[in-house]
């Protein structure tokens, strides 16, 4: 695996047990939940929701003098907008995937409720793709609730909507005439709004289009992370409690881990065992930033075992998790270069 990509730095100081620390924010590549055949590198994506969707009407609490008809959610419109947006979002995500090289969105007019293997093969051949991803079903169950409470400015009214979303997916592999993945995914997508009147809180609620876009993003991202490795935000703490460590901050900001590590090494023989342990911890971080997780784990364990740096315990767990992820990623990429 290539070294992790640092896209931004978030540096600030906190005081804890007479120590000062800073944080670095970066991205790590997480493995997919399932392993697809190595030869599958491209997809046709089709919106083929064939099940009869049953929509639950919003259930309102009975209360006098309140017109709940103001809460007008067009479930048919949301369904139509969302299914098309889900497959579009998934296609875009797959085209940015570090593992796959191409995804083609199949025109919605081409969909069929019962895909035959001849149709699957024809679609894949036309689009020059290895497999076909089909959104087989999209079902959502809506619920609403209303809360009010008194504040210094008067009553505040909240409107809450929750969409329980179910999506069903299949991946067809025409070369072997085999369905290589089936998935039923569940997600809760909440929305809320507030105002100083009941009607006002309802008017502040997201529109059908916004609701549809949010649901589509949830659904597409959930399935994308099932079948593709994906970059995720991550952060790490490092110590800044000595003059050398303070100087090293400048190199951390420049992503120059070699020079930062050189400064931290000056503190390895510090008479203050706490500072020596903190420097050992920091060097572990430098190795992780350079992509050497095994060496980072050695230094993190040394920080705990030799200097009793209890902050290293949590770091050790994170590094051990990353090592397990590397095993999965190596299998999924099968020696290929990670695409940025």
Order of alpha helices (4+ residues) and beta strands (2+ residues): beta-beta-beta-alpha-beta-alpha-beta-beta-beta-alpha-alpha-beta-alpha-alpha-alpha-alpha-alpha
